[in-house]
Amino acid sequence: MSDQHAIRILRSETPIHVQATEASAGLYVYELPDTVNPGDPYRWRIGHHTGLAIAIAMSETNALAGAAAIRDLTDWTQGVDVSASLTGPELAKRLKRSKCYRAGY
């Protein structure tokens, strides 16, 4: 199901609204708008419900697979502190298997 989802490119920016699919409770998959980082080949994101990006991907298929791979790592319905605390190798390993990579912001 596709819903409106507010994302933040940088933590301090005003949210941008995009169409997103809730891949798992608290995790959304969406494509960046054309006006955001137009040269970036990693157009797809796995995002936290707070609007922050968790991971990047080159395709929707990879982003959905990445969201499925990490859904059991934590309770993604919690606040932003949950996503900020997941810097360990398990997150990166699971994302990489789906051709996704940790977001740099």
C-alpha positions as CSV (number, residue, x, y, z in Angstrom):
1,M,0.0,0.0,0.0
2,S,1.3,3.4,-0.9
3,D,0.9,6.4,1.5
4,Q,2.3,9.9,1.9
5,H,5.4,9.8,4.0
6,A,7.4,12.8,5.2
7,I,11.2,12.5,4.7
8,R,14.1,14.6,5.8
9,I,17.2,14.8,3.6
10,L,19.1,16.4,6.5
11,R,17.9,16.4,10.1
12,S,17.4,20.1,10.2
13,E,15.5,20.5,6.9
14,T,11.8,20.9,6.5
15,P,10.1,17.6,5.6
16,I,9.4,16.6,2.0
17,H,6.4,14.5,1.3
18,V,6.8,11.4,-1.0
19,Q,4.7,8.4,-1.9
20,A,6.0,5.5,0.2
21,T,5.2,1.9,0.8
22,E,5.2,0.7,4.4
23,A,7.5,-2.4,4.0
24,S,7.3,-3.3,7.7
25,A,6.1,-1.6,10.8
26,G,8.0,1.7,11.1
27,L,10.0,1.1,7.8
28,Y,9.1,2.8,4.5
29,V,10.4,2.4,1.0
30,Y,10.3,5.4,-1.3
31,E,12.0,7.0,-4.3
32,L,13.7,10.4,-4.0
33,P,11.9,13.2,-5.8
34,D,13.5,14.2,-9.1
35,T,14.6,17.5,-7.5
36,V,16.6,15.9,-4.7
37,N,20.2,14.8,-5.6
38,P,19.3,14.4,-9.4
39,G,22.7,12.7,-10.2
40,D,22.5,10.1,-7.5
41,P,22.0,6.6,-8.9
42,Y,20.8,5.4,-5.5
43,R,17.3,6.8,-5.9
44,W,15.5,4.5,-3.5
45,R,15.5,4.7,0.3
46,I,14.5,2.6,3.3
47,G,13.3,5.2,5.7
48,H,12.4,5.3,9.3
49,H,8.9,6.5,10.2
50,T,10.5,9.6,11.7
51,G,11.6,10.6,8.2
52,L,15.2,9.7,8.4
53,A,16.8,7.4,5.8
54,I,18.2,4.1,7.0
55,A,19.5,2.8,3.7
56,I,19.9,3.6,0.0
57,A,19.3,1.3,-3.0
58,M,19.4,1.5,-6.8
59,S,15.9,-0.1,-7.2
60,E,12.6,-0.5,-5.5
61,T,13.1,-4.3,-5.5
62,N,16.4,-4.0,-3.6
63,A,15.0,-1.5,-1.2
64,L,12.0,-3.8,-0.4
65,A,14.4,-6.7,0.1
66,G,16.6,-4.7,2.3
67,A,13.7,-3.6,4.5
68,A,12.6,-7.2,4.8
69,A,16.2,-8.2,5.8
70,I,16.4,-5.7,8.6
71,R,12.8,-5.7,9.9
72,D,13.6,-8.0,12.9
73,L,16.8,-6.1,14.1
74,T,14.8,-3.8,16.3
75,D,11.4,-2.3,17.0
76,W,11.4,0.2,14.1
77,T,8.2,1.8,15.5
78,Q,10.2,3.4,18.3
79,G,11.6,7.0,18.0
80,V,14.6,8.3,16.1
81,D,17.1,7.0,18.7
82,V,16.5,3.5,17.5
83,S,17.7,4.2,13.9
84,A,20.6,6.3,15.2
85,S,21.8,3.5,17.4
86,L,22.1,0.8,14.7
87,T,25.6,1.3,13.4
88,G,26.8,-2.3,14.0
89,P,28.0,-4.8,11.4
90,E,24.8,-6.8,11.4
91,L,22.8,-4.0,9.8
92,A,25.4,-3.4,7.1
93,K,25.7,-7.1,6.4
94,R,22.0,-7.6,6.0
95,L,21.6,-4.5,3.8
96,K,24.6,-5.5,1.6
97,R,23.0,-8.9,0.8
98,S,20.1,-7.0,-0.7
99,K,22.4,-4.5,-2.6
100,C,21.5,-1.8,-0.1
101,Y,23.8,0.4,1.9
102,R,23.6,2.4,5.1
103,A,22.4,6.0,4.4
104,G,25.1,8.6,5.0
105,Y,22.7,11.1,6.6
